[in-house]
């Protein structure tokens, strides 16, 4: 019996909302070298370039809307515990947008941070931030001009990893949606889940690099196959 579900989402689930993907033709990062905008060294070397880049992303995200895949997962998040008493759904997302939340999901963990947060490196406070950081505004908590984007850069440790592995240990089903299977540690979750006894399911536009580790793979646009899978889970 399936009681606890851990769902990993990647860029593919938000691509249909018009948010640029990390990889692939026309992807966001083709316009900037990773070394120039997504490492602590880049921020130390040229903070204005990095802040302009993330200000642009922050503005773009706020113009996008959740698609049927986000809405379907929110429905599962909302209804699963009623259907399976004591059951839990955790959405672990690699995405730094807020489309899961705007789609209605509550139990969401952002392992790579959030574009709409600013992190103060002086007092370690996170603040909701929807405007620009390029003018170097002071931290709302401590007043220091020490804000940076609250996103995990290359070379940094993703957030809340202990919570994620705790959830995987309790999971009966692990589902990966819209991921490349190339970015660790998230790419290793499927193997961890399998080793811990969970069934594994991949929902993706095409097979990921880790597709062989899944018990089942279903291919198609997220806005089509995710609602279909949620309907299946809630009607079984």
C-alpha positions, 0 to 999 in steps of 0.5 A, a space after each residue: 500500500 502506498 502511504 507516503 509519497 516523495 515527489 522530486 520536480 525539476 525544470 521540466 515541470 515549469 518549462 510549460 509555464 514559460 520559465 527557461 530550463 537549465 539545460 538544452 537548446 535555448 536554455 537560460 544558461 546558454 546566455 551566461 557562463 555558469 562561472 559568471 553568474 552562479 558561483 560564490 566566486 562570480 558574486 565576489 568577482 562581479 556582484 553587479 553582473 550577478 545581481 542584474 542576472 537574478 533581478 532579471 530572473 526574479 522579474 520574469 518569474 513573477 509574470 508566469 503562471 502555474 500550469 496543469 502539472 503544478 495544479 495537479 500536484 497541489 490537488 494531490 498534496 491537498 487530498 492525499 491525507 484524506 484519501 489515505 489516513 496518515 499518508 503524506 506527500 512531500 514535493 521536493 523541488 529543484 526549481 527556484 520559482 514559486 509556481 508550486 505554491 501559487 498552484 496551491 501546494 503547501 508541503 513544498 521544500 525548495 532544495 535550491 532556494 527561491 528566487 523571490 527570497 533574499 538572504 542576508 549574509 550578515 545575519 543569516 535571515 531570509 526575507 521575501 524579495 520581489 524587487 531589485 537587489 542591484 541597488 544593494 538595499 539594506 537587510 530588513 532584519 539587521 540593516 546591513 547591505 549584505 543581501 544576495 539571491 537566496 539560491 544555491 550556487 554551484 559549489 554550495 550545499 543544497 538546503 534541508 538535505 537531512 529532511 529530504 533523506 528522512 522523507 525518502 526513508 519513509 517513502 513508499 513511492 518516489 516520483 521524479 518529474 521533469 528532471 534531467 537526472 544530471 544534477 547531484 545530489 538530486 539525481 541520486 535520490 532515485 537510487 536512495 529511494 530504491 535501496 530503501 524499498 520505495 517504488 520509483 516512477 519517472 514522469 518526463 518529456 524524455 528519458 533522463 540520464 537516470 532513467 534506468 533506475 526507475 521501475 516505470 517511466 511515462 513520457 509526455 508533456 508534464 501538463 498532460 501526464 502529471 494530471 493523468 497520474 494524479 487522477 489515477 492515484 486519487 481514484 485507485 
